[in-house]
Amino acid sequence: MDIIPAIDLRGGKCVRLMRGDFSQEQIFSDFPEYVAESWVENGASLIHVVDLDGALSGSQQNFHSIAKIAGTKNASIQVGGGIRDLETAQNLMNIGTSRLVLGTTAIENPKFVELLIKHFTPDAIVVALDIRGRNMATRGWKQDSQTSFTDLVDQMANIGVNRFILTDIHRDGTLTEPNYATLEELVSHTRANVIASGGISSIKQLSYLSNIGVEGAIIGKALYTGAINLRKAIQAGL
């Protein structure tokens, strides 16, 4: 199972939020590229980068910081937040982004997702299932949709998406535990790869996720607070 550290960007800084609440922001570094270097030095092969400002505004706001992270030696990144047009997507791929993560646009403009799959490759596209209850949240998690995550998975799989990230918003940043039941449901529902996110706080939980059959786990706050040691988690060989 892939252990994927998260770097959330707001105003060019590395931050963490509680349940996606922008008023509950904790700044961990003014230099996200140094954070990326640390994760790579401790064994990370992929880093999950989110432009929080871009997710909220609908257009990317932290490209300069993302480019610095992408320039980190041996760093491979997947990037989400504010990717709503081909130019933005192409600019990210040009700096070495491995995967583009799409959330709001998957609901509001599925044709764009299909375009990106054809323009790049299916492996370059990931759809983020950001759920509150069973339904998808959009626009930086500020708006709730009427679309269930299973309905979106079916729609996206039909156009060629083969990787999803499931984040339970109620658990994100809480250091409680992942939403195992919903993750198991998703793994059973689709043949696509599933990455778990939200609430992960121990290596024991990572082991359980591995047994469920998820491809990877995105870890944020647990790494920044020391609840999980990245090197030890990777060495556990889950």
C-alpha positions in Angstrom: 0.0 0.0 0.0 1.3 3.5 -0.9 1.8 5.8 2.0 1.2 9.3 0.6 2.1 12.5 2.7 -0.1 15.5 2.1 0.9 19.1 1.6 -2.1 21.5 1.7 -1.3 25.0 0.4 -2.9 28.3 1.4 -1.3 31.6 0.7 1.9 29.8 -0.3 2.2 28.1 3.1 1.9 24.5 4.3 -1.3 24.3 6.4 -3.8 21.9 7.9 -7.5 22.5 8.4 -10.0 20.8 10.7 -12.8 19.1 8.6 -12.0 21.5 5.8 -12.9 24.6 7.9 -10.8 27.5 6.7 -11.3 29.3 10.0 -9.5 26.4 11.8 -6.1 26.7 10.0 -2.8 25.6 11.5 0.3 26.7 9.7 3.1 24.2 9.7 5.6 25.7 7.4 6.3 28.9 5.3 8.3 26.8 2.9 6.3 23.8 1.5 9.2 22.7 -0.7 11.3 22.0 2.5 8.4 19.9 3.8 8.4 18.0 0.5 12.2 17.4 0.8 11.6 16.0 4.3 9.0 13.5 3.1 11.1 12.3 0.3 14.1 11.9 2.6 12.0 9.7 4.8 11.0 7.4 2.0 7.9 9.0 0.3 7.6 8.1 -3.4 4.5 10.3 -4.0 3.2 13.5 -2.3 -0.4 14.7 -2.4 -0.6 18.4 -2.9 -3.8 20.5 -2.6 -4.2 24.1 -3.6 -6.8 25.1 -1.0 -7.2 28.6 -2.4 -7.7 27.1 -5.8 -10.3 24.7 -4.6 -12.2 27.5 -3.0 -11.9 30.1 -5.8 -12.1 27.7 -8.8 -8.8 28.8 -10.3 -5.3 27.8 -9.2 -3.6 30.2 -6.8 -0.5 28.4 -5.6 1.2 27.4 -8.8 4.6 28.9 -7.8 4.7 26.8 -4.6 3.6 23.7 -6.4 6.3 24.2 -9.0 8.9 24.4 -6.1 7.6 21.2 -4.6 7.6 19.5 -8.1 11.3 20.6 -8.4 12.2 18.7 -5.2 14.7 16.0 -6.1 13.1 12.5 -6.5 9.6 14.0 -5.7 6.6 12.7 -7.5 3.4 14.7 -6.9 -0.3 14.5 -7.5 -2.1 17.9 -7.4 -5.7 18.9 -6.8 -7.5 22.2 -6.3 -8.7 24.7 -8.9 -8.1 22.5 -12.0 -11.0 23.6 -14.2 -9.4 24.2 -17.6 -6.9 22.5 -20.0 -4.3 25.2 -19.7 -4.1 24.8 -15.9 -3.9 21.0 -16.3 -1.2 21.3 -19.0 0.9 23.7 -16.9 0.9 21.3 -14.0 1.9 18.4 -16.2 4.7 20.5 -17.7 6.3 21.0 -14.3 6.3 17.2 -13.7 3.0 16.5 -12.0 2.2 12.8 -12.2 -1.5 12.9 -11.5 -4.2 15.6 -11.6 -6.9 15.3 -8.9 -10.3 16.5 -9.8 -13.2 17.1 -7.4 -15.7 19.8 -8.2 -15.2 19.6 -11.9 -16.0 15.9 -11.9 -19.5 16.8 -10.8 -20.0 20.0 -12.6 -18.2 19.2 -15.9 -17.7 15.5 -16.5 -16.9 16.2 -20.1 -13.8 18.0 -19.0 -12.7 14.9 -17.1 -13.2 12.9 -20.2 -11.2 15.4 -22.2 -8.3 15.2 -19.8 -8.3 11.4 -19.9 -8.0 11.6 -23.7 -5.4 14.4 -23.7 -3.2 12.7 -21.1 -3.8 9.1 -19.9 -6.3 7.5 -17.5 -3.5 7.0 -15.0 -2.9 10.7 -15.0 -6.4 11.5 -13.7 -7.7 10.9 -10.2 -11.3 11.8 -9.0 -11.6 13.0 -5.4 -14.7 11.7 -3.6 -15.1 14.3 -0.9 -18.1 13.2 1.0 -20.3 14.6 3.8 -22.5 11.7 4.7 -22.9 9.9 1.4 -23.0 12.9 -0.9 -20.3 14.9 -2.6 -19.2 18.3 -1.4 -17.8 20.8 -3.8 -16.1 24.2 -4.1 -13.5 23.7 -1.4 -16.1 21.6 0.6 -18.3 24.7 1.0 -21.2 23.4 -1.0 -23.1 20.1 -0.8 -24.3 18.4 -3.9 -27.1 15.9 -4.3 -24.7 13.4 -6.0 -23.8 10.3 -4.1 -20.3 9.1 -4.2 -21.3 5.7 -5.7 -23.3 7.4 -8.5 -20.2 9.6 -9.3 -17.9 6.6 -9.3 -20.2 4.8 -11.8 -20.3 7.8 -14.0 -16.6 8.4 -13.9 -15.7 4.8 -14.4 -17.8 4.8 -17.6 -15.6 7.5 -19.1 -12.3 5.8 -18.1 -11.4 7.0 -14.6 -9.5 4.2 -12.8 -8.5 5.8 -9.5 -10.4 7.5 -6.7 -9.6 9.2 -3.4 -12.2 8.9 -0.8 -12.2 11.6 2.0 -14.7 11.7 4.8 -14.9 15.4 5.5 -16.2 14.8 9.1 -13.0 12.9 9.9 -10.5 15.0 8.0 -7.9 16.6 10.3 -9.5 15.0 13.4 -6.9 12.2 14.1 -9.7 9.8 14.9 -9.9 7.0 12.4 -10.8 6.4 8.8 -14.3 5.7 7.6 -13.7 2.0 7.2 -17.3 1.0 6.4 -17.5 3.4 3.5 -14.1 2.5 2.2 -15.0 -1.2 2.2 -18.2 -0.3 0.4 -16.2 1.6 -2.3 -13.6 -1.1 -2.7 -16.4 -3.6 -3.2 -18.3 -1.3 -5.6 -15.6 -0.6 -8.1 -12.7 -2.3 -9.8 -10.8 1.0 -9.8 -8.0 1.8 -7.4 -9.1 3.4 -4.1 -7.0 5.7 -2.0 -8.1 6.4 1.6 -8.0 9.9 3.2 -9.3 11.5 6.4 -8.8 10.6 10.0 -5.8 8.4 9.7 -3.8 8.5 13.0 -1.8 5.3 13.5 0.1 2.6 11.8 -2.4 0.1 13.1 -5.1 1.9 11.1 -2.9 1.8 8.0 -2.6 -2.0 8.4 -6.4 -2.3 8.6 -6.7 -0.1 5.5 -4.2 -2.4 3.7 -6.3 -5.4 4.6 -9.4 -3.7 3.2 -7.7 -3.5 -0.2 -7.1 0.2 -0.7 -4.2 1.1 -3.0 -2.9 3.9 -0.8 -3.5 6.2 2.2 -3.0 9.9 2.3 -1.7 11.1 5.6 -1.7 14.8 6.7 -2.1 15.9 10.3 -0.8 12.7 11.8 2.6 13.3 10.1 2.8 16.9 11.1 1.9 16.2 14.8 4.2 13.1 15.0 1.3 10.7 15.6 2.7 8.7 12.7 6.4 8.4 11.8 6.5 8.4 8.0 9.7 6.3 7.7 8.3 3.7 10.1 5.0 3.6 8.3 6.7 2.9 5.0 9.1 0.4 6.5 6.1 -1.5 7.9 5.7 -2.7 4.4 1.9 -2.7 4.5 
